[in-house]
Amino acid sequence: MAGINIIKDKCVGCKACMGACPFGAIEIVGKKAVITEKCTLCGACAESCKFDAIDFKRDERESSDLSQYKGIWVFAEQRYGKLKTVSSELLGKTRELSSLLKTQVTSVLFGHNIEFLAHELIAHGADEVLVMDEEWLNDFNDYIYGEAMTALISEYKPEIVLVGATSKGRSLAPYISSSLKTGLTADCTGLSIDEGGLLVQTRPAFGGNLMAEIICPNNRPQMATVRPKVFKPLEPDYKRRGKITRIHKKPIEGFVKLLKNIDNSEGQSLSDAEIIVSVGRGIGSAGNIRLAKELADVLGGALASSRPLVDMGWMPYSRQVGQTGKTVAPKIYIACGISGAIQHLAGLADIDTIIAINQDPDAPIFKVANYGIVADVKEILPVLIEKIKGRL
Ligand SMILES: Cc1cc2nc3c(=O)[nH]c(=O)nc-3n(C[C@H](O)[C@H](O)[C@H](O)COP(=O)(O)OP(=O)(O)OC[C@H]3O[C@@H](n4cnc5c(N)ncnc54)[C@H](O)[C@@H]3O)c2cc1C
């Protein structure tokens, strides 16, 4: 059992532990440190105490030999037999991490009638694919998938587990990390390996105003979710050889039964679009969005938006770009009446050309735009549409 105690005779009330505690869980009462109920037993205070006045014991499981955990796992997300691109993006990045760690990359594939996808995963960088091809895994269910993944991780002990930050991944990864009592960094925008061989997980913090580098030194596996389009997949190499391991387990019963799948993807997917026309509050009204939609249609692109339009119910959440929405990487991004707040820009990945239309010449979006049009978006959109139609 983990535990923490202040050794009163040794404590000099220097407050070093207060400064070291990330949770504000230490108070000084009568010149002695007191641990409050906010303590999470992270042990940061014990490391900071020069007087050995903090008696800290880690959980036995935490301090157990971490070296038995080996290899990097990527959860391969698929839907109706089609791999999500984030899986190949993660595999591409993982090749780089695995060469630094001198370890192997394993992809875990769940579903029904999906074994053929294992070759795709090997072509994209997996050394081994653990396949659970079972009828009871046909539909994603966070409890069933979470229990199955937790059991596999406990058995195989990978040191790193990466999951795409899709809606499914965002529900699966926390299930696994809380079951295994390990850390999870959500929505990472960068991954690297430090000198000690730990996974450094980079993600925006404090509303996107700074980038935090997070490590998980005491628990395994080290877990992270990564947004689609953050990493580039490798060119698939279909001659690459890898191992396919078929695993069969007793079916896991879920509490929720899926009765019917309803496809709610409206229009072209943002992740696949080469051109995105994105609307912001400057569009003025829900009715005016049709102008941006028409521009997207004539260009063969997809329609997206900033968050306020989603909050006002003018656009569905599935179309939101930004820190709390989707990350997109089209060739051309046309921002119509979008100010360019940092949380919106966080969703713009590797974009060749950004075109901004804004009536305010000082709008921050112009700092990142390749081309800027200072104009009323409601006036300029019909002109653009007519010009483009005239060229088709
Ligand atoms: C934790 C957190 C997460 C967030 N996540 C996201 C996110 O995922 N995505 C996101 O987008 N935002 C997000 N936000 C909100 C973000 O901070 C901004 O408030 C938001 O991006 C602003 O949206 P906007 O540019 O459409 O609106 P505004 O900032 O109001 O900008 C409207 C722009 O339109 C221009 N304009 C007005 N009228 C016209 C006109 N007639 N013609 C041309 N231009 C015109 C204005 O000059 C202005 O620049 C988040 C905020 C927080 C705190």
The ligand as an SDF file (V2000), in Angstrom:
LIG
                    3D

 53 58  0  0  0  0  0  0  0  0999 V2000
  -10.4830   25.7240  -23.8610 C   0  0  0  0  0  0  0  0  0  0  0  0
  -10.9880   26.3510  -25.1250 C   0  0  0  0  0  0  0  0  0  0  0  0
  -11.0970   25.5550  -26.2460 C   0  0  0  0  0  0  0  0  0  0  0  0
  -11.5220   26.1190  -27.4500 C   0  0  0  0  0  0  0  0  0  0  0  0
  -11.6130   25.3200  -28.5490 N   0  0  0  0  0  0  0  0  0  0  0  0
  -11.9030   25.8960  -29.7360 C   0  0  0  0  0  0  0  0  0  0  0  0
  -11.9340   25.1230  -30.9290 C   0  0  0  0  0  0  0  0  0  0  0  0
  -11.7380   23.8940  -30.9260 O   0  0  0  0  0  0  0  0  0  0  0  0
  -12.2030   25.7480  -32.0840 N   0  0  0  0  0  0  0  0  0  0  0  0
  -12.4620   27.1060  -32.1590 C   0  0  0  0  0  0  0  0  0  0  0  0
  -12.6930   27.6080  -33.2630 O   0  0  0  0  0  0  0  0  0  0  0  0
  -12.4840   27.8390  -31.0400 N   0  0  0  0  0  0  0  0  0  0  0  0
  -12.2310   27.2720  -29.8360 C   0  0  0  0  0  0  0  0  0  0  0  0
  -12.2620   28.0420  -28.7220 N   0  0  0  0  0  0  0  0  0  0  0  0
  -12.7920   29.4160  -28.8320 C   0  0  0  0  0  0  0  0  0  0  0  0
  -11.7490   30.4130  -29.3220 C   0  0  0  0  0  0  0  0  0  0  0  0
  -11.0540   30.9420  -28.2010 O   0  0  0  0  0  0  0  0  0  0  0  0
  -12.4140   31.5770  -30.0730 C   0  0  0  0  0  0  0  0  0  0  0  0
  -13.3600   32.1810  -29.2260 O   0  0  0  0  0  0  0  0  0  0  0  0
  -13.0960   31.1550  -31.3510 C   0  0  0  0  0  0  0  0  0  0  0  0
  -12.2070   30.4250  -32.1800 O   0  0  0  0  0  0  0  0  0  0  0  0
  -13.5330   32.4110  -32.1030 C   0  0  0  0  0  0  0  0  0  0  0  0
  -14.2990   32.0240  -33.1890 O   0  0  0  0  0  0  0  0  0  0  0  0
  -14.4890   33.0320  -34.4150 P   0  0  0  0  0  0  0  0  0  0  0  0
  -13.1720   33.3880  -34.9820 O   0  0  0  0  0  0  0  0  0  0  0  0
  -15.5070   32.4260  -35.3220 O   0  0  0  0  0  0  0  0  0  0  0  0
  -15.2020   34.2770  -33.7270 O   0  0  0  0  0  0  0  0  0  0  0  0
  -14.6440   35.6830  -33.3130 P   0  0  0  0  0  0  0  0  0  0  0  0
  -13.4220   35.5890  -32.5110 O   0  0  0  0  0  0  0  0  0  0  0  0
  -15.7930   36.4370  -32.7540 O   0  0  0  0  0  0  0  0  0  0  0  0
  -14.2080   36.3440  -34.6960 O   0  0  0  0  0  0  0  0  0  0  0  0
  -15.0770   36.7230  -35.6990 C   0  0  0  0  0  0  0  0  0  0  0  0
  -14.2260   37.3870  -36.7810 C   0  0  0  0  0  0  0  0  0  0  0  0
  -15.0610   37.7180  -37.8700 O   0  0  0  0  0  0  0  0  0  0  0  0
  -14.7070   38.9960  -38.3360 C   0  0  0  0  0  0  0  0  0  0  0  0
  -15.9040   39.5540  -38.9690 N   0  0  0  0  0  0  0  0  0  0  0  0
  -17.0310   40.0480  -38.3810 C   0  0  0  0  0  0  0  0  0  0  0  0
  -17.9070   40.3740  -39.3080 N   0  0  0  0  0  0  0  0  0  0  0  0
  -17.3620   40.1060  -40.5110 C   0  0  0  0  0  0  0  0  0  0  0  0
  -17.7950   40.2420  -41.8440 C   0  0  0  0  0  0  0  0  0  0  0  0
  -19.0230   40.6960  -42.1540 N   0  0  0  0  0  0  0  0  0  0  0  0
  -16.9450   39.8730  -42.8530 N   0  0  0  0  0  0  0  0  0  0  0  0
  -15.6980   39.4150  -42.5690 C   0  0  0  0  0  0  0  0  0  0  0  0
  -15.2410   39.2590  -41.3080 N   0  0  0  0  0  0  0  0  0  0  0  0
  -16.0650   39.5810  -40.3000 C   0  0  0  0  0  0  0  0  0  0  0  0
  -14.2350   39.7650  -37.1370 C   0  0  0  0  0  0  0  0  0  0  0  0
  -13.3480   40.8100  -37.5180 O   0  0  0  0  0  0  0  0  0  0  0  0
  -13.5510   38.6830  -36.3250 C   0  0  0  0  0  0  0  0  0  0  0  0
  -12.1710   38.6180  -36.6320 O   0  0  0  0  0  0  0  0  0  0  0  0
  -11.8550   27.5090  -27.5090 C   0  0  0  0  0  0  0  0  0  0  0  0
  -11.7440   28.2880  -26.3700 C   0  0  0  0  0  0  0  0  0  0  0  0
  -11.3080   27.7210  -25.2030 C   0  0  0  0  0  0  0  0  0  0  0  0
  -11.1760   28.5910  -23.9870 C   0  0  0  0  0  0  0  0  0  0  0  0
  1  2  1  0
  2  3  1  0
  2 52  2  0
  3  4  2  0
  4  5  1  0
  4 50  1  0
  5  6  2  0
  6  7  1  0
  6 13  1  0
  7  8  2  0
  7  9  1  0
  9 10  1  0
 10 11  2  0
 10 12  1  0
 12 13  2  0
 13 14  1  0
 14 15  1  0
 14 50  1  0
 15 16  1  0
 16 17  1  0
 16 18  1  0
 18 19  1  0
 18 20  1  0
 20 21  1  0
 20 22  1  0
 22 23  1  0
 23 24  1  0
 24 25  2  0
 24 26  1  0
 24 27  1  0
 27 28  1  0
 28 29  2  0
 28 30  1  0
 28 31  1  0
 31 32  1  0
 32 33  1  0
 33 34  1  0
 33 48  1  0
 34 35  1  0
 35 36  1  0
 35 46  1  0
 36 37  1  0
 36 45  1  0
 37 38  2  0
 38 39  1  0
 39 40  1  0
 39 45  2  0
 40 41  1  0
 40 42  2  0
 42 43  1  0
 43 44  2  0
 44 45  1  0
 46 47  1  0
 46 48  1  0
 48 49  1  0
 50 51  2  0
 51 52  1  0
 52 53  1  0
M  END
$$$$
